[in-house]
Amino acid sequence: MASTVMLPETSLEESVRMGKRIEKIFMSFPEVISVSRTTGTAEASEHVHPVCHSHYNIELLPREKRKRGFDKITQAMRQELDKIPGLAYIFEQPIANKLAEMLTGVEGELSIKLFGQDLPTLNDKIEEIRNALANIKGVADLQIEQTTGIPQLIIKLNRGKLARFGIPVGEVADIIETALNGLEVTDVYEKDRITSVLIRLSEKYRRDEEAIKNLLIETPSGERIPLTQLAEISKSEGPQTIFRENLMRRKIILCNVGGRDIGGFVQEARKSIENEVDLPPGYFVTFGGQFESQQHALRHLSILMLIVILIIFVILFSSFNSLWQAFMIIMNIPTTLIGGILALLIAGQTLNVSSTIGLIALFGICVQNDIILVAKINDFIKQGMALHEAVVKGAMTKLRPILMTDMVMIVALLPMALSKATGAELHKPLAIVYTGGFFFAIILRLIIVPVLYETMAKFAMKKSK
């Protein structure tokens, strides 16, 4: 899915013309099956967009039937869209677009919000922030939310000149409002309706700057004076929309993040903004979008992880009736993380909600292997074996069942981890974490657990003496 934004004053006809041109660009890619477009806001749409905004739903061939992935295709499309001047765009998955708009009301994986009170200051500082983010590795589709650029005619009345001619300010303001906006003067009653009658200048005069400057204002003496002699008239640009959040004005920068995790990108972005942008007192920056949702989910998962570790510790202590043995198995949990995280790095994946869930689930399975190994060593010690002999024999005895258990899990999950089919990106991080975690569990479990067991057992014996 792609979204494009042109200048605010772009007409519907021009938006449609440009939309057809962009459709041809998308259709020129062999991986694209079809493109459908919506421009502006439909009559009963949940999206409220101006006519300069267009959505493109791009249907691609199934992943197994095309050589290039989503990232490479969109990168090629970006190179073509960059050739169109004045066009801002962003690529997203349809579901991700819905989630982003639900969370922040805007598109994109990441939104950087600048809060403040003065609109000119917000416009200046948001440009500085955009320049600071442009050089960060992984940034894509960087754009400022389009809220300015509406052409305006500014009329500033000169009170001194008005006083000289004895013309009240309110009277001139009423004439300008009537001429440009219109004044309801009467109603026309028909059989089934009432129609209001509005009086104002015709459209060709309302769009003509010279005609507005020559608008005649009558003085109390009956003299008529052109408006340009009583006011300063100039062209300018005004805000298309003024957004507020928590009772404060805000501007937003939208972007996607490619080739790296969002958390690391945000950390680097914070440092760049702090070093390169001097924000006045009362102005501050927040980060939202999918990053906000991810951080919320990871906080919940972190709490869940601590609860799981605590439950595991209680179960271990009740099983072995030994504090140091329970603590030893808990200490092995970080070694489980090593395999999962290394697998993510090798596969080029990032730490996200799916992979975090995989790490939590990996804890329980690997702890189960540790329990089996420790229980077997305890059995040999109860049979009268020496500590070192019991540790070695226990590790050798449980080598086969632990190896078989972990290899079965690896073989079962490997097709999922290597899958490139449509939708594989949802479960692929979890499968990669499982595969890497179990592979390292085979190596580390049979080395680290016996060594820790013997070391901590000797320490416990010396302490008991």
C-alpha positions in Angstrom: 0.0 0.0 0.0 1.3 3.5 -0.9 0.1 7.0 0.1 1.0 10.1 -1.8 0.5 13.8 -0.8 0.9 16.8 -3.1 0.8 20.5 -2.4 -2.4 21.6 -0.5 -3.7 23.9 -3.3 -3.7 21.0 -5.8 -7.1 20.6 -7.4 -9.0 17.4 -7.7 -8.5 17.3 -11.5 -4.7 17.6 -11.0 -4.7 15.0 -8.3 -6.5 12.6 -10.6 -4.1 13.3 -13.4 -1.1 12.7 -11.2 -2.8 9.6 -9.7 -3.1 8.0 -13.1 0.6 8.8 -13.8 1.6 7.1 -10.5 -0.6 4.1 -11.3 1.3 3.6 -14.5 4.6 3.7 -12.6 3.4 1.0 -10.2 2.0 -1.1 -13.0 5.3 -1.0 -14.9 6.8 -3.4 -12.3 6.4 -7.0 -13.3 5.6 -8.0 -9.7 2.5 -5.9 -9.6 -0.8 -7.5 -10.5 -3.2 -4.5 -10.0 -3.4 -1.1 -8.5 -6.5 0.6 -7.1 -6.6 4.2 -6.0 -8.7 6.5 -3.8 -8.2 10.3 -3.9 -9.5 12.6 -1.2 -12.4 11.6 1.1 -15.3 9.5 0.1 -18.8 10.4 1.2 -18.9 7.7 3.9 -15.3 7.1 4.6 -13.5 6.6 7.9 -10.5 8.5 6.5 -10.6 12.3 6.2 -8.1 13.4 3.6 -7.9 16.4 1.3 -8.0 16.0 -2.5 -4.2 16.3 -2.6 -4.0 12.9 -0.8 -4.2 9.6 -2.6 -4.2 5.9 -1.4 -2.9 3.2 -3.7 -3.7 -0.5 -2.9 -1.0 -2.5 -4.8 -1.6 -6.2 -5.3 1.7 -8.1 -5.7 2.4 -11.6 -7.0 2.7 -14.2 -4.2 6.1 -14.2 -2.6 7.0 -17.6 -4.0 6.3 -16.4 -7.6 8.6 -13.3 -7.5 12.3 -12.9 -7.0 12.2 -9.6 -5.1 10.8 -9.1 -1.6 8.7 -6.2 -0.4 11.7 -4.1 0.7 13.5 -4.3 -2.7 10.3 -3.7 -4.7 9.4 -0.6 -2.6 13.0 0.7 -2.9 12.7 0.5 -6.7 9.4 2.3 -6.6 10.9 5.0 -4.4 13.5 5.7 -7.1 10.7 6.3 -9.7 8.6 8.4 -7.4 11.5 10.6 -6.5 11.5 11.8 -10.1 8.2 13.6 -9.5 8.7 17.0 -8.0 6.6 18.1 -5.0 5.4 14.6 -4.2 5.6 13.1 -0.7 4.9 9.4 -0.3 5.0 6.5 2.1 4.8 2.7 1.7 3.1 0.5 4.3 1.3 -2.8 4.7 -2.5 -2.3 4.8 -2.9 -3.7 8.3 0.0 -1.6 9.5 -1.5 1.5 8.0 -4.8 0.9 9.9 -3.0 0.3 13.2 -0.8 3.4 12.7 -3.9 5.6 12.0 -5.7 4.2 15.0 -2.7 4.9 17.3 -1.6 8.4 16.1 -4.1 9.4 13.4 -1.3 9.5 10.8 0.5 7.0 8.6 3.9 5.4 8.8 5.8 3.1 11.2 7.2 6.1 13.2 5.8 9.5 14.0 7.9 12.2 15.6 5.6 14.8 17.3 6.7 18.3 18.0 4.5 20.2 20.5 4.4 24.0 21.1 2.2 27.1 20.9 3.6 29.3 18.1 2.9 28.0 14.6 5.8 29.8 12.8 8.2 28.4 15.5 6.7 24.9 15.0 7.2 25.1 11.3 10.8 26.2 11.6 11.8 23.6 14.2 10.0 20.8 12.5 12.2 21.5 9.4 15.3 21.4 11.6 14.2 18.0 13.1 13.6 16.7 9.6 17.1 17.7 8.5 18.5 16.0 11.7 16.7 12.7 10.9 17.5 12.7 7.2 21.1 11.4 7.8 20.2 8.6 10.2 20.8 5.1 8.9 17.6 3.2 8.1 15.3 6.2 7.6 12.8 5.9 4.7 9.8 7.9 3.3 10.7 10.8 5.5 8.1 13.6 5.3 6.5 16.4 7.3 2.7 16.1 7.7 1.2 18.5 5.2 -0.6 21.2 7.2 0.7 24.4 5.5 0.8 25.9 2.0 -2.8 27.3 1.5 -2.4 30.6 -0.5 -4.0 33.5 1.3 -4.6 37.2 0.7 -3.7 39.1 3.9 -5.6 42.4 4.5 -4.2 44.6 7.3 -6.3 47.7 7.9 -4.4 50.9 8.7 -6.3 52.4 11.6 -4.6 55.8 11.2 -5.8 56.2 7.6 -9.3 54.9 8.6 -9.5 57.5 11.4 -8.4 60.3 9.0 -11.4 59.6 6.8 -13.7 58.9 9.7 -14.4 55.3 8.6 -15.1 52.7 11.4 -13.0 49.5 11.4 -16.0 47.3 11.8 -17.7 48.9 8.7 -14.7 48.0 6.5 -14.5 44.5 7.9 -18.2 44.0 7.2 -17.8 45.2 3.6 -14.8 42.8 3.1 -16.7 39.9 4.6 -19.8 40.6 2.5 -17.7 40.9 -0.7 -15.6 37.8 -0.2 -17.5 35.4 2.1 -21.0 36.6 1.4 -23.9 37.8 3.5 -27.3 36.1 3.9 -29.9 38.8 3.1 -33.2 36.9 2.8 -34.9 33.6 2.4 -36.9 32.3 -0.5 -39.9 30.2 0.6 -40.9 27.4 -1.8 -43.5 24.7 -1.3 -41.2 22.1 0.1 -38.0 24.0 1.1 -36.5 27.3 2.3 -33.5 28.6 0.3 -31.2 31.3 1.7 -30.1 34.1 -0.6 -26.4 35.0 -0.3 -25.0 38.2 -1.7 -21.3 38.6 -2.6 -18.9 39.4 -5.5 -18.9 37.0 -8.4 -16.1 34.4 -8.4 -13.9 36.0 -11.0 -13.7 39.2 -8.8 -13.1 37.2 -5.6 -10.1 35.5 -7.3 -8.7 38.7 -8.7 -6.2 40.4 -6.4 -6.5 43.7 -8.2 -10.3 43.7 -8.0 -10.1 43.3 -4.3 -7.5 46.1 -4.0 -9.9 48.4 -5.9 -12.9 47.5 -3.8 -14.5 50.9 -3.0 -15.1 51.9 0.6 -17.6 54.8 1.2 -16.6 57.5 3.7 -19.2 59.4 5.9 -18.8 62.4 3.5 -19.8 60.3 0.5 -16.4 59.9 -1.0 -15.3 56.4 -2.2 -11.8 55.3 -1.6 -10.1 52.1 -2.9 -9.4 49.5 -0.2 -5.7 49.5 -1.1 -5.4 53.1 0.2 -6.8 52.0 3.6 -5.0 48.7 4.1 -1.9 46.7 3.3 -2.8 43.8 1.0 -0.2 41.0 0.4 -0.1 37.4 -0.5 1.0 34.7 1.9 0.6 31.1 2.9 -1.5 29.9 5.8 -2.1 26.7 7.6 -4.3 24.1 5.9 -5.1 22.5 9.3 -4.0 23.2 12.9 -3.7 20.0 14.8 -4.0 19.9 18.6 -3.2 17.1 21.1 -3.6 17.3 24.8 -4.6 21.0 24.4 -1.3 21.8 22.6 -0.5 22.5 19.0 1.6 19.9 17.3 3.4 19.1 14.0 4.4 15.6 12.9 7.2 14.0 10.9 6.4 10.6 9.4 8.8 8.0 8.3 9.5 4.3 8.0 12.5 2.4 9.3 14.2 -0.2 7.1 17.1 -2.6 7.8 17.2 -2.0 11.6 15.0 -2.1 14.7 12.8 0.8 15.5 14.0 1.0 19.1 17.6 1.6 18.0 16.5 4.1 15.4 14.5 6.1 18.0 17.5 6.2 20.4 19.7 7.6 17.6 17.0 10.0 16.6 16.7 11.3 20.1 20.4 12.0 20.3 20.4 13.7 16.9 17.5 16.0 17.8 19.2 16.9 21.2 22.5 17.7 19.5 21.3 19.5 16.4 18.0 21.2 17.3 17.7 23.9 19.9 14.0 23.8 21.1 12.7 26.9 22.9 11.2 26.5 26.4 7.8 24.8 26.3 8.6 22.9 23.1 9.2 19.1 23.3 9.3 16.0 21.1 7.6 12.6 21.5 7.7 9.4 19.4 4.6 7.5 18.4 3.2 5.2 15.8 4.1 1.5 15.8 7.1 2.3 18.0 4.6 3.5 20.7 2.6 0.2 20.3 5.8 -1.9 20.3 7.1 -0.3 23.5 3.7 -0.8 25.2 3.7 -4.4 24.2 7.4 -5.0 25.3 6.7 -3.4 28.7 3.9 -5.9 29.2 6.1 -8.7 28.0 8.9 -7.7 30.3 6.6 -7.8 33.3 5.3 -11.2 32.0 8.9 -12.4 31.7 9.7 -11.5 35.3 6.6 -13.3 36.5 7.5 -16.4 34.4 11.0 -16.4 35.9 9.6 -16.1 39.4 7.2 -18.9 38.9 10.0 -21.1 37.5 12.1 -20.3 40.5 9.4 -21.3 42.9 8.8 -24.6 41.0 12.5 -25.4 41.0 12.9 -24.7 44.7 9.9 -26.9 45.5 11.2 -29.7 43.2 14.9 -29.8 44.4 14.4 -28.3 47.9 17.7 -26.5 47.2 18.1 -22.8 46.9 21.4 -23.0 45.0 20.2 -25.5 42.5 17.1 -23.4 41.7 19.3 -20.3 41.4 21.8 -22.2 39.2 19.1 -23.1 36.6 17.7 -19.5 36.7 21.3 -18.3 35.9 21.3 -20.4 32.8 18.4 -18.5 31.3 20.6 -15.8 29.7 22.5 -18.6 27.8 19.2 -19.4 26.2 19.0 -15.8 25.0 22.4 -16.0 23.3 21.3 -18.5 20.7 18.0 -16.8 20.0 19.6 -13.3 19.6 22.5 -14.6 17.5 20.0 -16.3 15.2 18.1 -13.0 14.8 21.4 -11.2 13.9 22.4 -13.9 11.4 19.0 -13.9 9.8 18.9 -10.1 9.6 15.8 -9.9 11.8 15.1 -7.4 14.7 13.9 -7.9 18.2 10.2 -7.4 18.1 7.0 -8.6 19.8 7.0 -11.9 17.9 10.6 -12.7 18.7 10.2 -11.6 22.3 7.3 -14.1 22.7 9.6 -16.8 21.3 12.3 -16.0 23.9 9.8 -16.3 26.7 8.5 -19.6 25.4 12.2 -20.8 25.0 12.8 -20.3 28.7 10.4 -23.0 29.7 11.6 -25.6 27.3 15.3 -25.1 28.1 14.6 -25.0 31.8 12.9 -28.4 31.4 16.1 -29.8 30.0 18.1 -28.4 32.9 15.7 -29.9 35.4 16.1 -33.3 33.7 19.9 -33.0 33.8 20.1 -31.7 37.4 17.7 -34.4 38.6 19.8 -37.1 37.1 23.0 -35.8 38.7 21.1 -35.7 42.1 20.1 -39.3 41.6 23.7 -40.4 41.0 24.9 -38.5 44.1 22.2 -40.2 46.2 23.5 -43.6 45.0 26.8 -42.7 46.5 28.8 -41.5 43.6 31.5 -38.8 43.9 30.5 -35.3 42.9 32.7 -35.2 39.8 31.8 -38.7 38.6 28.0 -38.0 39.1 28.2 -34.8 37.1 30.0 -36.4 34.2 27.9 -39.5 34.1 24.7 -37.5 34.4 25.7 -35.3 31.5 26.6 -38.3 29.4 23.4 -40.2 30.3 21.1 -37.3 29.4 23.0 -36.3 26.2 20.9 -38.5 24.0 17.4 -37.5 25.2 18.3 -33.8 25.3 19.9 -34.0 21.9 16.8 -35.8 20.5 14.4 -33.3 22.0 16.2 -30.2 20.8 16.9 -31.7 17.3 13.2 -32.6 16.9 12.2 -29.0 17.7 14.9 -27.6 15.3 13.8 -29.8 12.4 10.2 -29.0 13.0 10.7 -25.2 13.1 13.4 -24.9 10.4 11.0 -24.8 7.4 9.1 -22.0 9.2 12.3 -20.1 9.8 13.4 -20.4 6.2 9.9 -19.8 4.7 9.6 -16.9 2.2 5.9 -17.4 1.5 3.3 -14.6 1.9 2.7 -13.9 5.6 5.9 -15.6 6.7 7.1 -12.3 8.3 4.6 -12.7 11.1 5.8 -16.1 12.5 9.4 -16.1 11.1 11.1 -14.2 14.0 9.5 -16.6 16.5 10.7 -19.7 14.5 14.2 -18.2 14.1 14.5 -17.6 17.9 13.4 -21.2 18.6 15.8 -22.7 16.1 18.8 -20.6 17.3 17.9 -21.1 21.0 17.6 -24.9 20.7 20.8 -25.2 18.7 22.8 -23.4 21.4 21.0 -25.3 24.1 22.5 -28.5 22.8 26.0 -27.1 23.1 25.7 -25.0 26.2 23.4 -27.1 28.4 25.7 -30.1 28.5 28.8 -27.9 29.2 27.6 -25.0 31.4 25.1 -26.8 33.6 27.5 -29.6 34.7 30.3 -27.0 35.3 28.0 -24.8 37.3 26.6 -27.7 39.2 30.0 -29.0 40.3 31.3 -25.5 41.2 28.2 -24.4 43.2 28.0 -27.9 44.9 31.6 -27.6 46.1 30.9 -24.1 47.4 27.7 -25.3 49.2 29.6 -28.1 50.8 32.4 -25.8 52.1 29.8 -23.4 53.4 27.9 -26.2 55.3 31.2 -27.3 57.0 
